[in-house]
Amino acid sequence: MTTAVVRALGALAHETAHARPGPRCVCPEPAVLADRADGTVVRCGPVVAKAHAAGTDTAALSARLALAAGPALAGVLLAPLPVRSPEDRAGHGDASPYLAESHGRPVTLWPYGEPVDPGNPDEAPWEATAVLLARLHRTGIRTGRSTPGEPSGPAAVPAMRGPAKAALAVARMRAARPGERTTAPVLAAWRGLPPWARDEAPAPGHRAHLLCHGDLHLGQLVRHPAPQGPWLLIDVDDAGPGDPAWDLARPAAWYAAGLLPPEVWFRFLDAYRAAGGPAVRAEGDPWPELDVAARALTVQTAALALAKSAAEHRAPDEVEQVMIDACARIAALPPELTAEHSS
């Protein structure tokens, strides 16, 4: 954690929380909500400030922020807060009103939302998540360029980054455990994926045009207004057009590995289908659409587990080992079974 970055984020969040005249400040001290390689997040009262990773593509991030701020996805995505007043923006040309910079890192502001309680898994909002995903995936993507002065729509957003994140996870594992035999089943499962799922080629055209979140898990939901508002999706860093099966792939992978109870998986899947979600067929076996993405998320999860455990100088824990073992089972599948759904 960089103390200077945390202080700057706390100050920016506090300043934004009190941008309008109001009662005397009673905000608690800024609190660090997350500090990872991909972002540092600090809360001050009703405002959250996020410093994105150094080297973030700010043009792509700006397009994704405009998407989250637009009316088409109100009630689906949490909208960002402006980081500049209209007067401030006058001297910044076409700069995004939702993006600033601090200590060389892109910074965004968000209203605080109440996250999913990790200590109460029975109350996890699987059905609400499924409905939000279905609404996101059904959002039309405009073609052509926006007219001058018009906010960017989904057509301006780069491709969903799910496969890129899977490839980064594998690269991180290789760097953390160079040449170790423990990585063999993960690498074997990785090699069995089609090139598009390894971020080596575009996704097939018939599965690559719908708007996706790109990194869906329960940590990507909050209630806003906190604490009892409706559930919304957060973190648009990886959003864009792509195969919507990717957004169902993490719970599908957990279900296939035995980590997600069947009744929870089917509640999630049924809610998605009932809401008109297009990632899978309306009835029957969903696995033809989910297979490749679920295998890719299994590899990604296992690769990150091996990288993290190496950094912490420990063996993989029980849950992490389940996903590593799942890669071994995937790698042992006959080629004809994996090839069927690889295109």
Salt bridges, closest charged atoms under 4 A:
ASP38 OD1 - ARG36 NE 3.09
GLU127 OE2 - ARG267 NE 2.67
GLU150 OE2 - ARG142 NH1 2.64
GLU180 OE1 - ARG177 NH1 2.90
GLU200 OE1 - ARG198 NH2 2.85
ASP215 OD2 - LYS165 NZ 3.21
ASP215 OD2 - HIS217 NE2 3.93
ASP215 OD1 - ARG250 NH2 3.56
ASP235 OD1 - LYS50 NZ 3.60
ASP237 OD1 - LYS50 NZ 3.39
ASP237 OD2 - HIS52 ND1 2.75
ASP238 OD1 - ARG161 NH1 2.39
ASP238 OD2 - LYS165 NZ 3.33
ASP243 OD1 - ARG207 NH2 2.90
ASP247 OD2 - HIS137 NE2 2.81
GLU289 OE2 - ARG281 NH2 2.88
ASP291 OD2 - ARG295 NH2 3.08
ASP291 OD2 - HIS341 ND1 3.80
GLU312 OE1 - ARG314 NE 2.64
GLU320 OE1 - ARG314 NH1 2.93
GLU340 OE2 - HIS341 NE2 3.66
